[in-house]
Amino acid sequence: MRLARLRTGDGVVDGEYRDGVVVADGTEYAVGEDGHLAPPCEPSAVYCVGRNYAATLDQMDYDRPDQPDFFVKPPVSVVGHGAEIPYPSWTDELTYAGELAAVVGERCRDVAAADVPDVLRGFTVLNDLDALDQPGRTARKAFDASGPLGPWIETDVDPTGIDMHTDVGGDRRQEANTAQMLFDPSEVVSFLSERFILRPGDVVAFGSPANPGLVEPGDTVEITYEGVGTLENTIVEPQTE
């Protein structure tokens, strides 16, 4: 099942996505006509694991971590599928990262890895935008609209062997399989649950394979995880007040 949220003129509705339609409380809403897809959840935090693919370690000349290496994006980073992403005026090096992400389904803490599937609502796709020329991870990754998320939550998928690819402006930039992760999704969620109370709607993203190249205004980024969906957003010129 695909769970989606649609932003309509009367507010956001939650329902099941079926072939371009969101069905909520027996009412059908056509995506693009009755509203646009909103982020599929409302997280209190987005927990992102870095350095989780060997190819990324090689690209960035990082050491292999002994445990998941994570950082946090705030709720203001989250925007939905199809949203335009203003290029930040304060960076000249904006890049992308196509990541599989889990959505927490219930309040939990100290979850054993074997029990993680029981506490998840499902999986979606995250673009971890990164301003590479800024000092420190928070400055690089925690700005407004730096975490496009969507298009929906897929509730029935095995996250451990999913093919993925990322296209930027029609060019293939990333291609990998989640089997190449150093720490699998259940290990990551369990590890984080030892340190945080995870709340319904919270997001845990599992890192990105090597991502060559930057993005510029006008570029459309399409991130596909097979069996989950394709997240698409376009980078636009910086906003002016």
TORKOL-4160 file (C-alpha; in steps of 0.2 Angstrom, whole numbers, padded with zeros to 4 digits, m for minus):
241
<pt num="1" X="0000" Y="0000" Z="0000"/>
<pt num="2" X="0005" Y="0018" Z="m0004"/>
<pt num="3" X="0001" Y="0031" Z="0009"/>
<pt num="4" X="0000" Y="0049" Z="0003"/>
<pt num="5" X="m0004" Y="0066" Z="0009"/>
<pt num="6" X="m0012" Y="0078" Z="m0003"/>
<pt num="7" X="m0013" Y="0097" Z="0000"/>
<pt num="8" X="m0030" Y="0103" Z="m0006"/>
<pt num="9" X="m0038" Y="0120" Z="m0005"/>
<pt num="10" X="m0047" Y="0114" Z="0011"/>
<pt num="11" X="m0031" Y="0108" Z="0019"/>
<pt num="12" X="m0021" Y="0092" Z="0019"/>
<pt num="13" X="m0029" Y="0075" Z="0017"/>
<pt num="14" X="m0022" Y="0058" Z="0021"/>
<pt num="15" X="m0026" Y="0043" Z="0011"/>
<pt num="16" X="m0020" Y="0029" Z="0000"/>
<pt num="17" X="m0012" Y="0033" Z="m0017"/>
<pt num="18" X="m0019" Y="0023" Z="m0032"/>
<pt num="19" X="m0014" Y="0027" Z="m0049"/>
<pt num="20" X="m0014" Y="0046" Z="m0048"/>
<pt num="21" X="m0028" Y="0047" Z="m0035"/>
<pt num="22" X="m0028" Y="0049" Z="m0016"/>
<pt num="23" X="m0042" Y="0040" Z="m0008"/>
<pt num="24" X="m0046" Y="0047" Z="0009"/>
<pt num="25" X="m0062" Y="0043" Z="0019"/>
<pt num="26" X="m0071" Y="0036" Z="0003"/>
<pt num="27" X="m0067" Y="0052" Z="m0007"/>
<pt num="28" X="m0056" Y="0052" Z="m0022"/>
<pt num="29" X="m0044" Y="0067" Z="m0025"/>
<pt num="30" X="m0035" Y="0068" Z="m0042"/>
<pt num="31" X="m0017" Y="0073" Z="m0039"/>
<pt num="32" X="m0013" Y="0088" Z="m0049"/>
<pt num="33" X="m0031" Y="0093" Z="m0051"/>
<pt num="34" X="m0038" Y="0093" Z="m0033"/>
<pt num="35" X="m0021" Y="0096" Z="m0025"/>
<pt num="36" X="m0003" Y="0092" Z="m0025"/>
<pt num="37" X="0007" Y="0079" Z="m0015"/>
<pt num="38" X="0013" Y="0085" Z="0002"/>
<pt num="39" X="0027" Y="0077" Z="0012"/>
<pt num="40" X="0021" Y="0060" Z="0016"/>
<pt num="41" X="0023" Y="0063" Z="0035"/>
<pt num="42" X="0027" Y="0077" Z="0047"/>
<pt num="43" X="0043" Y="0072" Z="0056"/>
<pt num="44" X="0049" Y="0080" Z="0073"/>
<pt num="45" X="0066" Y="0076" Z="0066"/>
<pt num="46" X="0075" Y="0068" Z="0051"/>
<pt num="47" X="0089" Y="0057" Z="0056"/>
<pt num="48" X="0102" Y="0055" Z="0042"/>
<pt num="49" X="0116" Y="0042" Z="0041"/>
<pt num="50" X="0131" Y="0047" Z="0031"/>
<pt num="51" X="0146" Y="0036" Z="0025"/>
<pt num="52" X="0135" Y="0021" Z="0023"/>
<pt num="53" X="0141" Y="0015" Z="0006"/>
<pt num="54" X="0158" Y="0010" Z="0002"/>
<pt num="55" X="0158" Y="0020" Z="m0014"/>
<pt num="56" X="0155" Y="0036" Z="m0004"/>
<pt num="57" X="0169" Y="0032" Z="0008"/>
<pt num="58" X="0181" Y="0031" Z="m0008"/>
<pt num="59" X="0174" Y="0047" Z="m0016"/>
<pt num="60" X="0175" Y="0058" Z="0000"/>
<pt num="61" X="0191" Y="0049" Z="0007"/>
<pt num="62" X="0182" Y="0045" Z="0023"/>
<pt num="63" X="0187" Y="0031" Z="0035"/>
<pt num="64" X="0175" Y="0016" Z="0037"/>
<pt num="65" X="0164" Y="0020" Z="0052"/>
<pt num="66" X="0163" Y="0008" Z="0067"/>
<pt num="67" X="0145" Y="0013" Z="0070"/>
<pt num="68" X="0132" Y="0023" Z="0060"/>
<pt num="69" X="0138" Y="0040" Z="0057"/>
<pt num="70" X="0122" Y="0052" Z="0058"/>
<pt num="71" X="0116" Y="0070" Z="0058"/>
<pt num="72" X="0099" Y="0078" Z="0060"/>
<pt num="73" X="0089" Y="0089" Z="0048"/>
<pt num="74" X="0075" Y="0099" Z="0056"/>
<pt num="75" X="0057" Y="0099" Z="0051"/>
<pt num="76" X="0059" Y="0115" Z="0041"/>
<pt num="77" X="0070" Y="0105" Z="0029"/>
<pt num="78" X="0056" Y="0094" Z="0023"/>
<pt num="79" X="0046" Y="0098" Z="0007"/>
<pt num="80" X="0036" Y="0087" Z="m0004"/>
<pt num="81" X="0037" Y="0078" Z="m0021"/>
<pt num="82" X="0036" Y="0091" Z="m0035"/>
<pt num="83" X="0041" Y="0106" Z="m0024"/>
<pt num="84" X="0053" Y="0118" Z="m0032"/>
<pt num="85" X="0069" Y="0120" Z="m0022"/>
<pt num="86" X="0077" Y="0138" Z="m0022"/>
<pt num="87" X="0095" Y="0137" Z="m0024"/>
<pt num="88" X="0103" Y="0145" Z="m0008"/>
<pt num="89" X="0110" Y="0162" Z="m0011"/>
<pt num="90" X="0125" Y="0158" Z="0001"/>
<pt num="91" X="0132" Y="0143" Z="m0008"/>
<pt num="92" X="0141" Y="0140" Z="m0024"/>
<pt num="93" X="0142" Y="0121" Z="m0022"/>
<pt num="94" X="0125" Y="0113" Z="m0020"/>
<pt num="95" X="0124" Y="0094" Z="m0022"/>
<pt num="96" X="0111" Y="0080" Z="m0020"/>
<pt num="97" X="0110" Y="0063" Z="m0012"/>
<pt num="98" X="0097" Y="0050" Z="m0016"/>
<pt num="99" X="0092" Y="0040" Z="m0001"/>
<pt num="100" X="0080" Y="0027" Z="0005"/>
<pt num="101" X="0071" Y="0033" Z="0021"/>
<pt num="102" X="0060" Y="0024" Z="0034"/>
<pt num="103" X="0045" Y="0033" Z="0042"/>
<pt num="104" X="0042" Y="0028" Z="0060"/>
<pt num="105" X="0025" Y="0022" Z="0064"/>
<pt num="106" X="0024" Y="0022" Z="0083"/>
<pt num="107" X="0033" Y="0030" Z="0098"/>
<pt num="108" X="0047" Y="0018" Z="0102"/>
<pt num="109" X="0064" Y="0017" Z="0111"/>
<pt num="110" X="0078" Y="0004" Z="0112"/>
<pt num="111" X="0071" Y="m0007" Z="0098"/>
<pt num="112" X="0080" Y="m0023" Z="0094"/>
<pt num="113" X="0085" Y="m0024" Z="0076"/>
<pt num="114" X="0074" Y="m0039" Z="0073"/>
<pt num="115" X="0059" Y="m0029" Z="0079"/>
<pt num="116" X="0062" Y="m0014" Z="0069"/>
<pt num="117" X="0050" Y="m0019" Z="0055"/>
<pt num="118" X="0036" Y="m0019" Z="0068"/>
<pt num="119" X="0038" Y="0000" Z="0072"/>
<pt num="120" X="0040" Y="0007" Z="0055"/>
<pt num="121" X="0025" Y="0014" Z="0044"/>
<pt num="122" X="0035" Y="0010" Z="0028"/>
<pt num="123" X="0048" Y="0018" Z="0017"/>
<pt num="124" X="0050" Y="0033" Z="0006"/>
<pt num="125" X="0063" Y="0043" Z="m0003"/>
<pt num="126" X="0074" Y="0058" Z="0003"/>
<pt num="127" X="0085" Y="0070" Z="m0007"/>
<pt num="128" X="0099" Y="0075" Z="0006"/>
<pt num="129" X="0104" Y="0092" Z="m0002"/>
<pt num="130" X="0121" Y="0098" Z="0003"/>
<pt num="131" X="0130" Y="0115" Z="0002"/>
<pt num="132" X="0147" Y="0108" Z="0001"/>
<pt num="133" X="0156" Y="0124" Z="0003"/>
<pt num="134" X="0149" Y="0128" Z="0020"/>
<pt num="135" X="0158" Y="0124" Z="0037"/>
<pt num="136" X="0151" Y="0109" Z="0046"/>
<pt num="137" X="0136" Y="0097" Z="0043"/>
<pt num="138" X="0123" Y="0108" Z="0051"/>
<pt num="139" X="0127" Y="0123" Z="0040"/>
<pt num="140" X="0129" Y="0112" Z="0025"/>
<pt num="141" X="0113" Y="0101" Z="0026"/>
<pt num="142" X="0100" Y="0108" Z="0039"/>
<pt num="143" X="0093" Y="0123" Z="0029"/>
<pt num="144" X="0075" Y="0126" Z="0023"/>
<pt num="145" X="0070" Y="0114" Z="0009"/>
<pt num="146" X="0086" Y="0104" Z="0011"/>
<pt num="147" X="0076" Y="0087" Z="0013"/>
<pt num="148" X="0064" Y="0084" Z="m0001"/>
<pt num="149" X="0054" Y="0069" Z="0004"/>
<pt num="150" X="0041" Y="0058" Z="m0005"/>
<pt num="151" X="0032" Y="0055" Z="m0015"/>
<pt num="152" X="0022" Y="0043" Z="m0003"/>
<pt num="153" X="0026" Y="0029" Z="0010"/>
<pt num="154" X="0027" Y="0012" Z="0003"/>
<pt num="155" X="0021" Y="0000" Z="0017"/>
<pt num="156" X="0025" Y="m0017" Z="0009"/>
<pt num="157" X="0044" Y="m0018" Z="0003"/>
<pt num="158" X="0060" Y="m0026" Z="0009"/>
<pt num="159" X="0073" Y="m0013" Z="0010"/>
<pt num="160" X="0088" Y="m0024" Z="0010"/>
<pt num="161" X="0090" Y="m0027" Z="m0009"/>
<pt num="162" X="0083" Y="m0012" Z="m0018"/>
<pt num="163" X="0090" Y="m0005" Z="m0034"/>
<pt num="164" X="0091" Y="0014" Z="m0035"/>
<pt num="165" X="0096" Y="0027" Z="m0047"/>
<pt num="166" X="0097" Y="0046" Z="m0048"/>
<pt num="167" X="0095" Y="0056" Z="m0064"/>
<pt num="168" X="0099" Y="0075" Z="m0064"/>
<pt num="169" X="0093" Y="0084" Z="m0080"/>
<pt num="170" X="0091" Y="0067" Z="m0088"/>
<pt num="171" X="0109" Y="0061" Z="m0085"/>
<pt num="172" X="0111" Y="0046" Z="m0074"/>
<pt num="173" X="0122" Y="0051" Z="m0059"/>
<pt num="174" X="0119" Y="0037" Z="m0046"/>
<pt num="175" X="0116" Y="0019" Z="m0047"/>
<pt num="176" X="0117" Y="0006" Z="m0033"/>
<pt num="177" X="0108" Y="m0007" Z="m0023"/>
<pt num="178" X="0104" Y="m0005" Z="m0004"/>
<pt num="179" X="0113" Y="m0022" Z="m0002"/>
<pt num="180" X="0129" Y="m0011" Z="m0003"/>
<pt num="181" X="0125" Y="m0002" Z="0013"/>
<pt num="182" X="0137" Y="m0004" Z="0027"/>
<pt num="183" X="0123" Y="m0004" Z="0040"/>
<pt num="184" X="0106" Y="m0010" Z="0035"/>
<pt num="185" X="0090" Y="m0001" Z="0039"/>
<pt num="186" X="0086" Y="m0011" Z="0054"/>
<pt num="187" X="0103" Y="m0009" Z="0062"/>
<pt num="188" X="0102" Y="0010" Z="0059"/>
<pt num="189" X="0085" Y="0012" Z="0067"/>
<pt num="190" X="0089" Y="0001" Z="0081"/>
<pt num="191" X="0105" Y="0011" Z="0084"/>
<pt num="192" X="0096" Y="0028" Z="0084"/>
<pt num="193" X="0082" Y="0021" Z="0095"/>
<pt num="194" X="0095" Y="0019" Z="0109"/>
<pt num="195" X="0099" Y="0037" Z="0108"/>
<pt num="196" X="0082" Y="0045" Z="0104"/>
<pt num="197" X="0064" Y="0042" Z="0107"/>
<pt num="198" X="0057" Y="0040" Z="0090"/>
<pt num="199" X="0040" Y="0047" Z="0086"/>
<pt num="200" X="0027" Y="0043" Z="0073"/>
<pt num="201" X="0031" Y="0052" Z="0057"/>
<pt num="202" X="0050" Y="0053" Z="0061"/>
<pt num="203" X="0061" Y="0049" Z="0047"/>
<pt num="204" X="0077" Y="0039" Z="0046"/>
<pt num="205" X="0087" Y="0040" Z="0030"/>
<pt num="206" X="0101" Y="0027" Z="0026"/>
<pt num="207" X="0114" Y="0036" Z="0016"/>
<pt num="208" X="0118" Y="0039" Z="m0002"/>
<pt num="209" X="0130" Y="0030" Z="m0014"/>
<pt num="210" X="0143" Y="0041" Z="m0022"/>
<pt num="211" X="0135" Y="0057" Z="m0030"/>
<pt num="212" X="0146" Y="0065" Z="m0043"/>
<pt num="213" X="0142" Y="0082" Z="m0049"/>
<pt num="214" X="0133" Y="0098" Z="m0043"/>
<pt num="215" X="0116" Y="0105" Z="m0047"/>
<pt num="216" X="0111" Y="0122" Z="m0054"/>
<pt num="217" X="0095" Y="0131" Z="m0056"/>
<pt num="218" X="0085" Y="0123" Z="m0069"/>
<pt num="219" X="0090" Y="0105" Z="m0065"/>
<pt num="220" X="0077" Y="0092" Z="m0061"/>
<pt num="221" X="0083" Y="0079" Z="m0049"/>
<pt num="222" X="0074" Y="0062" Z="m0050"/>
<pt num="223" X="0078" Y="0049" Z="m0037"/>
<pt num="224" X="0071" Y="0031" Z="m0039"/>
<pt num="225" X="0070" Y="0017" Z="m0027"/>
<pt num="226" X="0063" Y="0002" Z="m0036"/>
<pt num="227" X="0047" Y="m0004" Z="m0027"/>
<pt num="228" X="0046" Y="0012" Z="m0017"/>
<pt num="229" X="0044" Y="0027" Z="m0030"/>
<pt num="230" X="0052" Y="0041" Z="m0038"/>
<pt num="231" X="0055" Y="0058" Z="m0030"/>
<pt num="232" X="0056" Y="0073" Z="m0042"/>
<pt num="233" X="0061" Y="0091" Z="m0038"/>
<pt num="234" X="0067" Y="0105" Z="m0048"/>
<pt num="235" X="0081" Y="0117" Z="m0042"/>
<pt num="236" X="0076" Y="0135" Z="m0046"/>
<pt num="237" X="0084" Y="0152" Z="m0044"/>
<pt num="238" X="0087" Y="0159" Z="m0027"/>
<pt num="239" X="0072" Y="0168" Z="m0018"/>
<pt num="240" X="0072" Y="0186" Z="m0017"/>
<pt num="241" X="0063" Y="0196" Z="m0003"/>
